[in-house]
Amino acid sequence: NITEKQAQYCRDVAKVFKAAGFRVELDLRNEKIGYKIRDNSKYRYPYQVVVGENEKENGLISVRRKAEDLGSMQVEEFIARLNGELAADNQAWQVYCMEDGGSAEIPNRLKLKRYILMFSNG
């Protein structure tokens, strides 16, 4: 079961992501972690962040990208990684826009990359 302490840590980490400019959605339902991962996979979030008691005690997050488990890391480390990916994608997008004659709308895949799903591992 999810404890209020785990849920609060999840909310606190979500605030850090939001302050860094990322959209975050929390799933604090009292369900098994495997079910939450499967259930939320259909929404195609680029990343899922899992926070449990171990992560809370060590100030870490556990990160998944699609079906791949990226392991545990510091929140700031993950934000730096995301910003690096976004910068590379943005640079490629700017080159495309220049070659295409200028002003095209930013594709959804770039907008979606700023979206993170977080849930507590209770």
N, C-alpha and C positions, 0 to 999 in steps of 0.2 A: 504494500500500500504506500501511496505517496504521503509523506509527512509534510506538515506545513513548513518546516525548515527547508526541505528540498524544494518545495514550490516557491518559497521566498527567494532562495538562491537562484532559481530559474528566472524569476522576475528581475532580480538584480542584474544578472548577466544580460537579459534582454534589454535592459536600460542602457547598458554599455554599447550593445550593437546598435540600438536606435540612435544613440548619441554620435556614433560613427557614421550614420547615414543609411543604415540597413533597415529594411522592413522585416519585422519579426512577428511570427505567429506562435502562440503558446498552446500546447496541448497538455493540460494538466488533469486529464481524465484519470480516474482510478482503474486503469487497465494494465494488462501485462505489456512489457516493453516490446516483445515480438509482435504482438497485435498492433500496437501503435505504429511500429515501423511499417508493417505491411499495409495497414489502413491508410496511412499518410503517403505511402509511395505512389498511390494513384494520382495524387495531386501534382506530382513532378516537381517538388521543391528541389532546387539544385543542391541544397545541403540540409541535413538534419543534425541537430545538436542535441545530445542526450546528456542530462545532468542527473547524477545519482548521489548517494551518500559519499562514495569514494571521491568523486569529482568535487563535491562540496568541501570535504575535509582538506583536499589538496589544492583547492583553488583552480581547478581545471575544468575543461569541457571535453566530451567525447564527440568526435565529428564523423559523420557519414556523408559520402557523396554518392548519390544514387545507390548502388548495391555495394559500394566499396567502403570498408571501415578504415578511416584515416588515423584512428587512434586518439589518444588523449593529448591535449596541448593547452597552453595558456590562452586566454581569450585574446590578448593583445597579439599573440603569435598568429592566431587564426585570422584576425582582422587584417594584419599585414599581408598575409597570404591572399586574402580576398581582394584587397586593394591592388596587389601586384597583378592578379588575374584580370581585374577590371581595367587596369591601365594598359595592359597588353591588348585586350580586346578593343578598348577605345582607340588605341593607336591604329590597329588594323581597320577599324570602322572609319576613322578619319581618312586613311589612305583610300579606302573604297569610295568615300564621298567625293574626294578630290578627283578620282579617276572617273566617277560617274557624273561629274559636272556640278557637284555641290550639295544641295540641301535635300537630303532624304531623311525620313523619320528614323530615329534610333530603333533598331529591331527589338522585339520582345525578349529575345534571349539575353540581351544586355540588361534590359530592365529587370528580368527575372533573376539574374545573377545576384541582385542585391536583396533577394528574399531568402530568409532563413526560417526554418521550422525548429522550434525548441520544445522538448518535453522532458519531464522528470521520469527517472527510472526508479519507481517505487518498489 
